Amino acid sequence: MFDLHNHCLPGLDDGARDWEETLAMARIAVEDGIQGVVCTPHWARGSFENNRQGTLAAVATFKEKLEALAIPLKVYPGAEIRLDFDVSAAIESGEILTVNDNERFVLIELLPDILPRNLENLFWDLQVQRIRPILSHPERNPALLRNPGRLYKWAEMGILSQVTAASLLGSFGDEVRKFTVMLLEHRMAHVIATDSHGLGVRSPRLSPGYEEAARIVGHETALQMVSETPRRIIEGEPVFAPDPLPLEIRTSKSSFWKRSFSFFRTRRAHHGRRDQ
């Protein structure tokens, strides 16, 4: 397995506190069957401005420590980019990292409560640069919970989505778990990752999420989400994503979306506003 989203580099953001915790996370990942981890410190203007060179240096140190301790884990550079409409220029200038510095995929975290109307323009600009966006944990985004149709539209555009293993296990509540199940059933989620922030906050274990996904969409699809697809992303290879299933269609697995569609409509009416 490959973990595409992990805050294991020490002292760069709200993830691992020191190298001792980082190396403990690495051991847990290996024990869980994870072969490689993409180190994705936050990049957000005004808070965590982890630039490309600093992250590359931290990953190089991490590799040296893993080798010295004979911990068989491959680590790759990356970043979790908080939504910023200058991201295309920042990548082009070398300020921020794409996944494994391959300039083919970038992990983007949306703002929690607002979906700008012109987001599609940003996604288009990135794809013109031949950089494919991957949305980090959209299942935990309140604005998308209110308006899942936006995520469906982006999936139709070829935008990839990474869901969190802990979301499938109910760690963020039943609403998020059900939404995550819906994304899997409707082919709107493509990668499962830990989004680990340490030993206590979403530890770097991927197998429980894989096992839960296998019960929902089958072992072959679940394995692809933790193995083949993240591997191809890391190596900068093309990723095939099947067309998403329309939200109104019930899957053969459950009647979840029929119930949830009514829930989302009721929730949006209750909020009495549209996303911006």
Stockholm file with secondary structure:
# STOCKHOLM 1.0

chainA/1-276         MFDLHNHCLPGLDDGARDWEETLAMARIAVEDGIQGVVCTPHWARGSFENNRQGTLAAVATFKEKLEALAIPLKVYPGAEIRLDFDVSAAIESGEILTVNDNERFVLIELLPDILPRNLENLFWDLQVQRIRPILSHPERNPALLRNPGRLYKWAEMGILSQVTAASLLGSFGDEVRKFTVMLLEHRMAHVIATDSHGLGVRSPRLSPGYEEAARIVGHETALQMVSETPRRIIEGEPVFAPDPLPLEIRTSKSSFWKRSFSFFRTRRAHHGRRDQ
#=GR chainA/1-276 SS CEEEEECCSTTSSSSCCSHHHHHHHHHHHHHTTCCEEEECCEEETTTEECCHHHHHHHHHHHHHHHHHTTCCCEEEECCEEECCTTHHHHHHTTSSCCGGGCSSEEEEECCSSCCCTTHHHHHHHHHHTTCEEEEECGGGCHHHHHCHHHHHHHHHHTCEEEEEHHHHTTTTCHHHHHHHHHHHHTTCCCEEECCBCSSSSSCSCCHHHHHHHHHHHCHHHHHIIIIIHHHHHHTTCCCCCCCCCCTTSCCSSCSHHHHHHHHHHHHHHHHTCCCC
#=GC SS_cons         CEEEEECCSTTSSSSCCSHHHHHHHHHHHHHTTCCEEEECCEEETTTEECCHHHHHHHHHHHHHHHHHTTCCCEEEECCEEECCTTHHHHHHTTSSCCGGGCSSEEEEECCSSCCCTTHHHHHHHHHHTTCEEEEECGGGCHHHHHCHHHHHHHHHHTCEEEEEHHHHTTTTCHHHHHHHHHHHHTTCCCEEECCBCSSSSSCSCCHHHHHHHHHHHCHHHHHIIIIIHHHHHHTTCCCCCCCCCCTTSCCSSCSHHHHHHHHHHHHHHHHTCCCC
//
